[in-house]
């Protein structure tokens, strides 16, 4: 029989004599206030659940490494990309987006794909999705968009009117909507999907030259997805199927991996490209900017404790290293601020000190002090201000990114007229097969049929603008008047909204 040698203690290390019976005044009681072990245990229990993420609440994660396979030094001076064969430790988190922490892995929803690189120059985070585009291009719309994915204020249930009303009033969403309701909309497993930065980033070298890049992580396991019927069965059978699959796959030693590529655009190309280079509802066509191989991501370690190592993991696009910086993408610019702010709220002022978030290959030296849950040496006796004459850490002039010119008056600018329908039209006509198109129409019809008819008409007009065949097939599936759909498609967005108001 196994002998238990460890002694149960309080959180402060004092041994506990009994963990089954509360301290009472006689038998059966009442309980007396001096039972500090009971108080500590209940107080901690009341606070065990930290706020769940507003988005990406349901997820899982793993550990591994990134290995450079191709020389990137001509493009970036980032140390972790400096030589072929170099490996960097990583932690990853995969997630759904709109659902709560208890939602199913098989929902039709984009998937988050986040990677934290523990580089020798500090942590570098990539917070990606499994689709190369997004629903909106201005962050001012983001809270409203996410509200439509959540629960109705009165019924506390998911609501098709909310979902489709917003999308039908936001034509820029049509590219992502087409992808989401295609066969790519429900990945079967996290290990069998790609990851895309969507956003454009700047890579710069030690000569001050820079290029614009987009990241692509392509699964080596092959893409696998669920049909809507398979997903419905899976949600009832095992709502955690994707998280379970990732853990068990790694546990068996079948380590999932991804080949990592970038698309590279020169600054002068960005000035003349036919699509806005920093616009996240658009892709860069591969024929214009082919994939350039960079490295390989391998996941070979499971968390020993999910809460400590994955739930508390915090990824932020603002965690950058020398050689990599942000682009003027409006959505990215807002994420640089909002992700860090979300972590401060959810995890606390010193969330960077948590082991999973703390740099592993670099030392932190700054003048930030104090705050709740400060559990390191807090800077010891060193100065907490700069400049100082006590040999505190000083800035390193050699690390700034090369400048690029900005100009103009401060105002709330709308994106210049951009064709929101060309790229999803190319996807529908040239990339999808007849079978893909049939599934797309069926998936949309099953969901959109739950919205009011006026919203159905408005949204179907957008599908018609992508491709007339697309719009007509959706209209027929919903028993809509195709002539009216065609008429709405020819209107301006403002006219279309006025024509379909409730």
N, C-alpha and C positions, 0 to 999 in steps of 0.2 A: 504493500500500500504506500502511495506517495506521501512523503512527509512535507508538511507546509512549514517552511522556515522563516518566511517574511512575516513581520509583525504589522498588523493593521494599526494605522496612526491617524491622528487628526491632520489637517492641512499644514499644521505647524510642527508636526513630527512627534507629538505626544502619543504614547501607546494607548490603545482603546481596549477596555476590558470586555465589552459586550456590545455587539452590533445588531442584536435581535430584539432587545427589550429596552424601552425608554425608562428613564429615571422617574419614579413616581413616589408620591407620599402614600405609602401603604399599597395594598392590593385591593381593588384594581387601579387606584390612582386618587387624585388627578396627577398629571405630569407636573413636575416642578421646574421652575425657570432656570435652575442651575444645571440642567442637562445641556451643557454647551455643545456636546457632540451632536445631539439631536438638532439644536438650533443651527449649527454650522452645516449639517447635512441638508436640511430643508431650505436654508437660505441659498445654498449653492444650487440646489435643484431648481428653485424659482428663477434662477438667472442662467440656466444652462443654455437656453436657446438664444443665441445672438440674433439680431435682425437678419432675415434672409435677404439675399440680393434682390433688388427691385426687378432686375432682369437677370437672366441666366441663373435662376435660383436652383434649378435641378441639374446636378452634374456629377461627374466623377473625374478621377485623375490618376496620373502615374508619373514615375520618374524614369530618367534615361539619360541619353547623351546626344549631342549634335556633333557630327564629324564633317569637316571641310573636305570636299572631294575635288574642287577646282579652285585655282588661284584667283582671288578677287582683289588682290592688293592694288591693282591699277585703278579700281573704282572706289575703294574705301580703306581707311586706315584703322577700322575697327580691329582690335587686337585678336578677338576670337575668330576672325575670318582671315588671319594673316598668313597662314600656311596650310598647304594640303596635308591632311592627316591629323590636324589639330582637333582635339575633342573638348567639348564644353558640357558640363553637367547641366541638366534641365529638369524642370518640373512642368507638367502639362495639366490642363483642365479642359474637359469636354462638357458641353451642356446644351440643353434646350434654351430657348429665349423667353417666351411669354409665360410659361406655366409656373405654378408654385413649386415649392420644394418637394411636395408629394405627388406631382403630376407624372404622367407616364412618359417613358423614353420614346414611345412610338407616335407621338403627336406630329401632325404636319406643322413644322416650325423650322426656321433656320437653326443651325447648330453652332454653338460657340466652340472655338478651337484656339486656346490660349497657351502660349509657351513662354516660360521664364528661363533665360539663359544666365547662368551664374558665371559671368565673365570676370577676368582679372581687372577690368576697368569699372566694375560695378554691374548691377543687374540690368539686363536688357529684356524688355517684355514685348511680345507680339500678341495682341488681342485680336484674333481673326474670327471669321465665320466660314462655313462650308459653302458659301455662295460668293461669287466675285463682285456682286453689286449689293445695294441696299435699297430700302423703300423710299428714303427721303435724302435730300442733299443739303438741307439747312438745319442746324441743331435746334433752332427755335421751335421746330415742329416735333422734336423728339418726345417730350413728355406727353403730348397729345396722341402721337402715334402709339406709344406704349399703353396709354389708357385704353385704347380701343382693343388691345389684346387681352386686357384684364377682364374683370367682372363688372356687370351692369350695376350702377349705383343703387338701384331699387331692388332688382331681383337677385343680385349677387350671383348671377350665372353668366357664362359666356354668351355674347350677343352678336348675331350675324349682322344686324343693322349697324351697330357701332363699327364693326370690322370693315364692312363694305362701304358704308357711308363715307368714312374717311378716305379709303383707297380710291373710291370713284371721284372724290373731290381733289385728288392728288395725282394727276396724270404721271408724274415722274416715277410713281411706284410700279408702273406697269411691267417693267423689265423684271423686277424681283418677283412680282406676283406670278408672272408666267413661269419663272423657274420654280417657285414654291409649289405651284399646283401641277407641275410636271412630275415625271417619275423620280426626279431628283429630290422631291420635296420631303421624303421621309427616309433618311438613311437607315439602313438595317442595323449597322454597328458603328460605333465611333471609329474603330480601326479601319473601316471600309468606306471612308469618305475623305475628300480632299479638304485642305484649308487654304483660304485666300485672305491676303491682307485687305483687299478692296481699296483701302487708302493707298495713296502714293507717298513714298518716303524719299528723303534725300540721302544719297550716299556721297561722301566726299573723301578725297585722299589727302596725303600729307603735303601735296603741292597746292592745295586749295581748289582743285578742280572738282566739279560735282556733276552727278547725274541723278535722274529721277528713277525710282524703282517701284515695282509691285511684286509682292511675294506670292509664290504658289507652292503649296505642299501637296504632292501627289502620292496617294496611298500606293504602296507596293503590294497590298493585299487584293487590290481590285475593288472597284465600286460595286456595292451591293445596296439595294433599296427595298422598301416594302411597298406593296400596293395598298390602296386604301382598305381593302378587305382584309389583307394580312395584318395591317396595322390595327384594325378594330379587334381582331382576335388576340393579337399580342398584348394590347392594353389590358384586356381582361385576364389573360393567361399569366403574364409576368410584366407588370408595369416598369420593372427595373432591368429589363432584359439586356439593354445595351451596356449599362454599368457592370452588370454581372459578367457579361461576355468579356469585357476588357480585362477585368480582374482575373478571371479564370484563364484567359489566354496567356497572360503574362505569368501566372502561377505555374502553368504547364511548360513554360520555357519557349513558347511560340511568340517571340517578341515582335510586335507590330512595328512597321517602319514606313517612312515617307521619304521620297526624293524631293529635295528642296531646290526650287528654281527662282529666278527673278526675271522680270521683263525690265529692260533698260531703255530709257528715253533720254536723249541729250537735251540740254537746255534749249538749244536752237530748234529742235524738233517740237518741243512743247509749245513754242510760240506759234507754230503753224499747223498743229495736228487738227484733224477735222472734228474731233470731240474735245471737250474741255479736259485737259490732262489730270485735273485734280477733282473731278466730279464723280462721286461714288455710285451714281446710278448708271454709269457707263463703264465698259471694259475697253482696254486697248486690244485691238484685233491682233491675233498672233501672227498673221501674215505681215503686219506692220512692225511688230516688236516680238520676235520669237523668244521662246523660253531659253534662258541661259542657266546651265546647271551650276549649283553652288555647293550643295552638301547633302547630308542624309541624317534624318532624325530617327532614333531607335529608342523605344520604350522597353526597359528591362527590369523595372522595379515597381512593386505595389506599395502603397502607404501602409505603415504599421498601425496608424491610427488616422482614420478618415478626417475627423474633425480637426486635429492638430495640423495635419499636413496638406489637406485639400480644401476643406471648408474655410480655413483661415488663410489660404493662399490668396494673395491680392495681386492682380495684374493691371498694369496701367500703361497706355500708349506713351505716357510721359516719361517712362523709365527708359531713357536713351543712353547711349555710350558714344564717346568720341568716334567720329566716322559715320554716324547715322543721326539724322535729325528729321524733323517734321516738314511736311509740305504745306502750302497755303490752303489745303482742303478744309473747308469750313467745318465739316463734321469732325474731322480729326482734330482741328484746333480746339473744339469744345471738349472732346474726349480727353485731351491732355490735362484739362482742369477737373472735369467732372468725375473721372474714375478715382483719382486721388482723394477727392472730397468724399466720395461714397465710402471709401475704405476708412477714412477718418471717422465717419459716422458709424459704420457697421462694426469695425474692429477696435477703434480707439486711436488716440493721439500718437501712440508709439507702435502702430501696427508693423512698421518696418523692422522692429526688433524681434518679432516672432521668428523662430528658426527657419520656417519655410520661406519667409520674405527677406530674411537677412542675407546680405551678400556672403558667398562662401569663398570666393577667390579674391576678394578685395577688402581692404580695411576701410571702415567708415570713420571719417574725421570731420566734424563740423562743430557748430556752436549752438545746436539745438539742445535744450536741456529740459528736465522735469516733465510734467504731464503724468496723467494716470498710467499705471502699469509700466513705469520705467524700471526695467529689471536688469539693466546692465550697470556698469560703474558710473553712468551719468556724467562722463567727462572727468571724473575724479576732481583733482584740485586745479585742473587747467582752466584757462580763461573762458568765459562764456560770451565774449564779444570780439568783434574785429573792426578795425585793426587793433593790434595789441603788441607789446614789446616783450611778451613772455614766451616767444617761440611757438605760438599756436599755429595751426595749419594755415597755409596761404594759397591763394588761387594759382592756377597753372596757366600762364598766358598762351601756351601752345595748343590748347584744346578747342577753341571756339570754331564753329562751323563757318565756312566761307559765306560772305554776304550775298544776297541777291536783291535786286532793286524792287522797291515797292513805292507806289505813289497813288495819289487820288484824294478826294475829299471824303471825310468820314460821313457815312450815310448807310441806310438800310437798303443795300442793293439786291435786287432780284437777279438770279442768274440770267445772263443774256439768252435770248431765244435759242432753245436747244431742242433738237428733235428727240422726244422721249420714246418714239415709236419705231425708229429705224432698227435699233439693235434687237429689241424683242421680236421684231418682224423677221430679221435674219435668223434668229434662233428658231422661230416657228417654221419658216419655209425651208431653210438650208441645213439646219443641225438636226432637227427632230425627224424621226421616221413617221410613216403613217400610223403605226401603232402608238408611238409617243404622243402624236397629236390626238388620237382617240382617247388615250388615258387622260391627257390634259383637259379636254372638254368634259369628260365624265367627272373628274375630280372637282373642277370648278362648279359644275352644275349641282353636285351633291351638297356643296357648301353654300353657294350663292342662292339656292332656292329658298333658304331660310330667311333671306332679307326681303324687305318690302319691294313691291314691283317697281316703284319709281327708282329705287336704288339699283335694282337689277338692270333696268334700262340704261341708266347712266354708266354703270360699269361695263355693260356689254358694248356700249358705243365705243369705249376705250379699246376693248378687244378688237372691234371692227377697224379701228384706226391702226392697230398693229398689223392686221391683215383681214380683208373682207371675209375670207373663208373662216377665219377664227371667230369673228363676231357673229356670222350667220349660224355657225354650228352651235355656239353657246345659246343664241337666241332660240333656235329650234328646240334645244334641250329644255329650255325654261318656258316654252310656249309663248314667247314674246312676239310682238308685231315687228317683223324684220324691216318693213318700210320705215317704221318709226325709229328703229335703231339706226338705220342708214341716215335718216334725217338728223338725228342727234349727233352722229359722228361728224357731220359736216359743219356743225356749229362750233363757235369758239367755246372755250371752257366756261366762261362767264354765262354765255347764252344757254349752254347745256345745263348748268346749275339752276338757272332761273326757270327753265322749262320743266325741271323735275323736282321742284321744291315740294315739301309736304304741306 
